[in-house]
Amino acid sequence: MDSSTVMMIIELIVVLAAIIVGARLGGIGLGVMGGMGLAILVFGFHMEPGKIPIDVMLMIAAVISAAAAMQAAGGLDYLVMLAERLLRKNPTRIVYLSPLVTYFFTFIAGTGHIAYSVLPVIAETARETKIRPERPLGIAVIASQQAITASPISAATAAFLGLLIAVNPNITLLNILMVSIPATLIGVMVGAFMSRKVGKELEDDPEYQRRLKEGTLAREERESRSIKNMRNAKLSVIFFVLATVLIVVFGSVKSLQPKFDGVPVKMEYIIEILMLTASAIILLLTKTNGIDVTKGNVFIAGMQALIAIFGIAWMGDTFIKGNMDLLEGSIKGLVTSMPWIFGIALFLMSILLYSQAATITAIMPLGIALGLSPWVLIALYPAVNGYFFIPNYPTIVAAINFDRTGTTHIGKYILNHSFMRPGLVASIVGVAAGFALVQLYTGLHMF
């Protein structure tokens, strides 16, 4: 092993250490530890700083502002109210309807944290129907993660689109969505099918019976969901959805994009303009206080994601560019002939990074640099949904806590938890469906 390879391994250890420590710190920890790792690479190993993902960060900030404005105006509460009605009217179909609800919520809002609002409804409806809550809760959480890679306004999709356009200007948002939406939906529904018989029936579950005998499952009063101003709530949803639809239209039909000197406006700018405008319209028409927008969990979680992308993506780009010659010589042929290997790398890194967007910005540039086709990368996109693997993500913890029967759990060996089976099924099937769809659309031989 020559000295340059040894040096690259040491630099990789620095990068991984920053990621692992940052993930454990939580909040903005991932981003600031990325900055520390970058400092070591630049000042300690004299590597030239890579590119800051400014466009990606600004797109995320614009989307967050609109989604948070909708939440402050009561739009998210309105959506949850509709979902609750649907689930309670169809309780026997809850294993299939629950993931569709959380998938739709995330698809619309661009963040999986919106699932917190509907998880207690799923848990109690399942229990009232004598259905093991673990079954709908497990796949519902996974669906909220999978939908990130299908949402046209998620931070991950914004980052992915920006990377692909830089390589191939002919790639559009529609190219990503026409693969990612059906692929992830297929994965989620197969995951729901595989969740139908998970564990014992509720009445036969020993933990549930123990809690019944101890009297810890006394019936709780349903929390009434009050919306202060229904008109404002509905308006916020309408304008947010309208902005999302316009983004898809402009991103899919390039002839509609404004042109100056024959050059179309960058898609990144269109997303930022439309989302900031939607946020402004929501605030003006609903008379929502702009300060209240910054207090919701959508804004807080979004800002944390933005800081994470800032530090991690900058550090990752620095490492990749500084070692590109070695990386191309050692793994390019292997990854090109067996692209699914790169999918495994995406999956593993998403476990460490706890974020699809951070995984995209940190690792996807390597796939592009190694010469993988944009269509191959689109097929692999669902592979970045691996952070269910270690059961400590907030939505997973919330689902466990909301299930008062105790059926949704972390197993004795940590990894044998309630989200492992539906998560693996949804991810594997999603990637396989992505490859099949890309081959159907393009005729490209994937292997």
Sequence and secondary structure as in RCSB ss.txt:
>XXXX:A:sequence
MDSSTVMMIIELIVVLAAIIVGARLGGIGLGVMGGMGLAILVFGFHMEPGKIPIDVMLMIAAVISAAAAMQAAGG
LDYLVMLAERLLRKNPTRIVYLSPLVTYFFTFIAGTGHIAYSVLPVIAETARETKIRPERPLGIAVIASQQAITA
SPISAATAAFLGLLIAVNPNITLLNILMVSIPATLIGVMVGAFMSRKVGKELEDDPEYQRRLKEGTLAREERESR
SIKNMRNAKLSVIFFVLATVLIVVFGSVKSLQPKFDGVPVKMEYIIEILMLTASAIILLLTKTNGIDVTKGNVFI
AGMQALIAIFGIAWMGDTFIKGNMDLLEGSIKGLVTSMPWIFGIALFLMSILLYSQAATITAIMPLGIALGLSPW
VLIALYPAVNGYFFIPNYPTIVAAINFDRTGTTHIGKYILNHSFMRPGLVASIVGVAAGFALVQLYTGLHMF
>XXXX:A:secstr
  HHHHHHHHHHHHHHHHHHHHHHH TTHHHHHHHHHHHIIIIIT        HHHHHHHHHHHHHHHHHHHTTH
HHHHHHHHHHHHHHSGGGHHHHHHHHHHHHHHHHS GGGGGGTHHHHHHHHHHTT  THHHHHHHHHHHHHGGGT
 TTSHHHHHHHHHHHHH TT  HHHHHHHHHHHHHHHHHHHHHHHTT SS GGG HHHHHHHHHTTT        
  S HHHHHHHHHHHHHHHHHHHHHHH GGGS EETTEE  HHHHHHHHHHHHHHHHHHHHT  HHHHTTSHHHH
HHHHHHHHHHHHHHHHHHHHHHTHHHHHHHHHHHHHH THHHHHHHHHHHHHH  HHHHHHHHHHHHHHTT  HH
HHHHHGGGG  TTSSS SHHHHHHHHH TTS S   TTSSS TTHHHHHHHHHHHHHHHHHHHHHHH     
